[in-house]
Amino acid sequence: MEEKDSSKDRQSQPEQVDSAEPPLVCSTQSQVFKNKFYPNATPEEWGDWKWQIRNSITSYEELSRVFGSSDYEVSEDINLPLRITPYYASTIQDPKGPIGRCVIPTKEELIVTPNEESDSLHEEQYSPLPNLVHRYPDRVLFLTTDFCSSYCRYCTRSHMVSHHEINKKMWDKAIEYIRQHTEVRDVLLSGGDLLTMDDSSIEYLLKSVREIEHVEFLRIGTKIPAVLPQRITPELVSILKKYHPLFMSIHFSHPNELTPEVKQSCERLADAGIPLGSQTVLLKGVNDDVATMKSLMHGLLKIRVRPYYIYACDLVPGTSHFRSTVNKGLQIIAGLRGWTTGYAVPQFVINAPGGGGKIPLLPEYYLGQEGNEIKLRNYEGKEFIYREN
Ligand SMILES: *Cc1c(COP(=O)(O)O)cnc(C)c1O
């Protein structure tokens, strides 16, 4: 009897040790911001992700209280409602600066150009279910929620965010679809943002998908570590690591996002054996120059996130002011490749409008073939020949 009891005790030990881990760091920048704009919030509240979601900036009154101007007042028919976590707001030094532009609405959103359309990727065409996109032969995108903790003004899925349409019944249907489609070896769980849900919902989804034998690996697509690092609690991490192989693709936009909080949240995930990749949208005036991207990619490697994709900005209605050029994207790749480690060089892709999927683009390194001679150009612009046999 006694022995059984003590073994029970030992089993519950790891959880106790995990939850005894100190709370997430709070950087000086966040503390100063909190004291100024949320003086009544305790440090515990500030560090609590649910407090962060409950107190997110969702109205224009709040926006002007924090950023002190009425410049941001735009009409009600903007494409995307407003939502910014207090933590993410604390990283915004200038509302017109790089991070501010990503989440603060402007009148420019009211301009819709002829090339833009809602659901520009025609995902609906590849959706056997409203919350499942089966675009590629061996993998699916599972939209688990339409809630997100911060609304990026250029969001590809802005047409579905916060419509409150995804429910548990739909989860189970998607899980059943995956179960029946044995060609699906890779499930990407995204949304909205899966990590805005409570631990038990996340565990339900991971467990259900993991139980399907032909699913070889799971991925979570999220912006949470950047906008709400407080969500990466030891409890959540201990759930995630039960479902390996589990990868995570994290949306990052600018080196200013890489705060001590973000560093710690990524370290917790990496320590749990979760390979971390980054996804970045190329955005005009935010990150569309070599120096900013290089600093972002180097910063990501330092917090153990491997740069994965840079996307050309999708043709989402009201995003023309964010669109840089494809040429800039190519210049950025040319400015990284060879000049720094290949680990810091993501793939630059265009998600082809109309449902073509991701198409990779490279600067011209391959100049063509004549007979057995392959003409090449290196990162410095020097030409070389590679002879086959
Ligand atoms: C990006 C994407 C994926 C995943 O693509 P990877 O290249 O494997 O990262 C899967 N489905 C859809 C619809 C996507 O847009």
The ligand as an ORCA input file, in Angstrom:
! r2SCAN-3c Opt
* xyz 0 1
  C       1.555     26.601    -46.371
  C       0.533     25.583    -46.426
  C       0.804     24.270    -46.031
  C       2.160     23.836    -45.514
  O       3.129     23.947    -46.495
  P       4.654     23.567    -46.163
  O       5.400     23.969    -47.388
  O       4.666     22.107    -45.909
  O       5.044     24.339    -44.960
  C      -0.205     23.355    -46.119
  N      -1.431     23.681    -46.596
  C      -1.713     24.938    -46.985
  C      -3.068     25.235    -47.518
  C      -0.747     25.935    -46.906
  O      -1.044     27.178    -47.286
*
